[in-house]
Amino acid sequence: MNSFRLSGIAIAAGGVFLIVINAVFTPMLATDVPFPEMMASNTYLWRLSLAALTVFLFMIGSPDLHAYQGSRSGLFGKIAFSLTFLGCAFLFAHEWAQVFFVHSIAVAAPDALQAMEDAEGMNAFDIEALVAITTFTLGWISFAASMLVTKIFARLGPILIIVGFFAIPLLSAATSPIWGGALGNAVLGLGFVLLGRELLHSPTAAQS
C-alpha cells in the first residue's frame, strides 16, 4: 500500500471522526457544571483524545493531497498547504496538551484551572488556542480553494470543506453551539471524507 492510499484513508477517517466527535461526544458533555468538572470527566477525555487523533490524521494526510495536485498548484497552492500543515501541527499540539496536561490539572487541581478560566482578559493558553484554530481554519479554507483552482480534485469535497468552516459558527449562532456545531462539522467532515476517498482511489494511489 503506497503513501497516497494511506493518506486517503487518513483524511477520510479524520472526516468520520470529526462527525462522530461533534454528533456523539459533544452532546454528551455536561455543560451545566463548572468548567473544571467538565474537563475532568471521562467523556471530555474521550472527546479530546479523538480530537487529537483527528487532527493528527489530517496532518499526516495533507502532504499527499498537496503532492497530488502539486504540479498545478503554483505559489498559492504551496502557501496554502504550508499554512494548512502548520495549522494542523499547532492544533494537534493544543489538543495533545489538553489531553495530557489540562485534563490532569482539572482532576488534581480544579481550583487552579477555575482561577485561570476566571481571570480577566486572554491568557497565554487562550492566545495559543486562538492562533491554532485560526491557522488551521484559514489553512484548510485556502487549501480547499487551491484545489478548486487546480481542478485536480472533484469540486464537491473542497466546496464542502469551505462551506463547513463557515457553517459551524453560523449554525451555532442560529440554533445552539452544540447542535449547530454538530451540523456544521457534519458538512465539514463529509468534505474530508470525499477528499480522502478521491485520493484513495486516485490513479497514483493505485500504483503500488
C-alpha positions as CSV (number, residue, x, y, z in Angstrom):
1,M,0.0,0.0,0.0
2,N,1.6,3.3,-1.1
3,S,1.6,6.6,0.7
4,F,-1.3,8.1,-1.3
5,R,-3.6,5.2,-0.3
6,L,-2.6,5.6,3.4
7,S,-3.1,9.4,3.2
8,G,-6.5,8.9,1.6
9,I,-7.5,6.6,4.4
10,A,-6.2,9.1,7.0
11,I,-8.1,12.1,5.6
12,A,-11.3,10.1,5.2
13,A,-11.0,8.6,8.7
14,G,-10.4,12.0,10.1
15,G,-13.6,13.2,8.5
16,V,-15.6,10.4,10.0
17,F,-14.0,11.1,13.5
18,L,-14.9,14.8,13.1
19,I,-18.5,13.9,12.6
20,V,-18.6,11.4,15.4
21,I,-16.9,13.7,17.9
22,N,-19.4,16.5,17.4
23,A,-22.5,14.4,16.9
24,V,-21.9,11.9,19.7
25,F,-19.4,13.1,22.3
26,T,-20.0,16.8,22.4
27,P,-23.8,16.5,23.1
28,M,-22.8,14.1,26.0
29,L,-20.8,16.8,27.8
30,A,-22.3,18.2,31.0
31,T,-22.2,21.9,30.1
32,D,-24.2,22.9,33.2
33,V,-21.4,22.0,35.6
34,P,-18.3,24.1,36.5
35,F,-15.6,24.1,33.7
36,P,-13.0,22.1,35.7
37,E,-15.6,19.4,36.4
38,M,-16.4,19.1,32.7
39,M,-12.7,19.0,31.8
40,A,-12.2,16.2,34.4
41,S,-14.9,13.9,33.0
42,N,-14.1,10.8,31.1
43,T,-16.4,11.9,28.3
44,Y,-14.4,15.0,27.8
45,L,-11.2,13.0,27.9
46,W,-12.5,10.7,25.1
47,R,-13.5,13.8,23.1
48,L,-10.1,15.4,23.5
49,S,-8.3,12.2,22.6
50,L,-10.4,11.7,19.4
51,A,-9.9,15.3,18.5
52,A,-6.1,15.0,18.8
53,L,-6.2,11.8,16.7
54,T,-8.4,13.5,14.1
55,V,-6.1,16.5,13.6
56,F,-3.1,14.1,13.5
57,L,-4.7,12.2,10.7
58,F,-5.3,15.4,8.8
59,M,-1.7,16.4,9.3
60,I,-0.2,13.2,8.0
61,G,-2.6,13.0,5.1
62,S,-2.2,16.6,3.9
63,P,1.2,16.3,2.2
64,D,0.0,13.8,-0.3
65,L,-3.1,16.0,-1.0
66,H,-0.6,18.7,-1.9
67,A,1.7,16.3,-3.9
68,Y,-1.3,15.0,-5.9
69,Q,-2.0,18.5,-7.3
70,G,1.5,19.9,-6.8
71,S,2.3,20.2,-10.5
72,R,-0.6,22.7,-11.0
73,S,-1.0,24.3,-7.6
74,G,1.5,27.1,-8.1
75,L,2.7,29.5,-5.4
76,F,-0.8,29.9,-3.9
77,G,-1.2,26.2,-3.5
78,K,2.2,25.9,-1.9
79,I,1.5,28.7,0.6
80,A,-2.0,27.2,1.3
81,F,-0.5,23.8,2.0
82,S,2.2,25.2,4.3
83,L,-0.4,27.1,6.2
84,T,-2.6,24.0,6.5
85,F,0.2,21.8,7.7
86,L,1.3,24.5,10.2
87,G,-2.3,24.8,11.4
88,C,-2.6,21.1,11.9
89,A,0.6,21.0,13.9
90,F,-0.5,23.9,16.1
91,L,-3.9,22.4,16.7
92,F,-2.5,18.9,17.4
93,A,-0.2,20.4,20.0
94,H,-3.1,22.2,21.5
95,E,-5.3,19.1,21.7
96,W,-2.4,17.0,23.0
97,A,-1.7,19.4,25.8
98,Q,-5.4,19.3,26.8
99,V,-5.4,15.5,26.9
100,F,-2.2,15.1,29.0
101,F,-1.9,18.4,30.8
102,V,-5.2,20.4,31.2
103,H,-7.2,17.3,31.9
104,S,-4.7,16.3,34.6
105,I,-5.0,19.8,36.2
106,A,-8.8,19.5,36.1
107,V,-8.5,16.2,38.1
108,A,-5.8,17.1,40.5
109,A,-6.2,20.9,41.0
110,P,-9.6,22.1,39.7
111,D,-9.4,25.4,41.7
112,A,-6.2,26.4,39.7
113,L,-7.9,25.7,36.4
114,Q,-11.0,27.6,37.5
115,A,-8.9,30.6,38.6
116,M,-7.2,30.6,35.1
117,E,-10.7,30.4,33.5
118,D,-12.0,33.3,35.6
119,A,-9.0,35.6,35.1
120,E,-9.8,38.8,33.1
121,G,-8.5,39.1,29.6
122,M,-6.8,36.5,27.5
123,N,-4.1,34.3,29.0
124,A,-1.3,32.5,27.1
125,F,-3.4,29.4,26.8
126,D,-6.3,31.4,25.2
127,I,-3.9,33.1,22.8
128,E,-2.3,29.7,21.8
129,A,-5.7,28.2,21.2
130,L,-6.8,31.2,19.1
131,V,-3.6,31.0,17.0
132,A,-4.0,27.2,16.5
133,I,-7.7,27.3,15.5
134,T,-7.3,30.4,13.2
135,T,-4.3,28.9,11.4
136,F,-6.0,25.6,11.0
137,T,-9.2,27.2,9.6
138,L,-7.5,29.6,7.3
139,G,-5.1,26.9,6.1
140,W,-7.8,24.4,5.1
141,I,-10.0,27.1,3.5
142,S,-7.2,28.4,1.4
143,F,-6.0,24.8,0.6
144,A,-9.5,23.8,-0.5
145,A,-9.7,27.0,-2.6
146,S,-6.4,26.0,-4.3
147,M,-8.0,22.6,-5.1
148,L,-10.9,24.4,-6.8
149,V,-8.4,26.4,-8.8
150,T,-6.3,23.5,-10.0
151,K,-9.4,21.3,-10.8
152,I,-7.4,18.1,-9.9
153,F,-9.9,17.1,-7.3
154,A,-13.7,16.9,-7.8
155,R,-15.3,20.2,-6.7
156,L,-17.7,18.8,-4.1
157,G,-15.2,17.8,-1.4
158,P,-13.3,21.2,-1.3
159,I,-16.6,23.1,-1.5
160,L,-18.0,21.2,1.5
161,I,-14.8,21.9,3.4
162,I,-15.1,25.7,2.8
163,V,-18.8,25.7,3.5
164,G,-18.4,23.7,6.6
165,F,-15.9,26.1,8.2
166,F,-18.4,29.0,7.7
167,A,-21.4,26.8,8.6
168,I,-20.1,26.0,12.1
169,P,-20.3,29.5,13.6
170,L,-23.4,30.5,11.6
171,L,-25.4,27.4,12.5
172,S,-24.2,27.6,16.1
173,A,-25.5,31.2,16.3
174,A,-28.8,30.3,14.6
175,T,-29.5,27.2,16.7
176,S,-27.2,26.2,19.6
177,P,-23.4,25.8,19.9
178,I,-23.8,22.0,20.4
179,W,-26.2,21.1,17.6
180,G,-25.2,23.9,15.2
181,G,-21.6,22.8,15.7
182,A,-22.6,19.2,15.0
183,L,-24.4,20.1,11.8
184,G,-21.6,22.4,10.6
185,N,-19.0,19.7,11.4
186,A,-21.0,17.1,9.6
187,V,-20.7,19.2,6.4
188,L,-17.0,19.7,7.1
189,G,-16.4,16.1,7.9
190,L,-18.2,14.9,4.7
191,G,-15.9,17.2,2.7
192,F,-12.9,15.5,4.2
193,V,-14.4,12.0,3.6
194,L,-14.9,12.8,-0.1
195,L,-11.5,14.3,-0.4
196,G,-9.8,11.3,1.2
197,R,-11.9,8.8,-0.8
198,E,-10.9,10.5,-4.0
199,L,-7.2,10.4,-3.1
200,L,-7.5,6.7,-2.0
201,H,-9.0,5.8,-5.4
202,S,-6.7,8.0,-7.5
203,P,-4.6,6.6,-10.3
204,T,-1.5,7.5,-8.3
205,A,-2.7,5.5,-5.2
206,A,-3.5,2.5,-7.4
207,Q,0.2,2.2,-8.3
208,S,2.0,0.0,-5.8
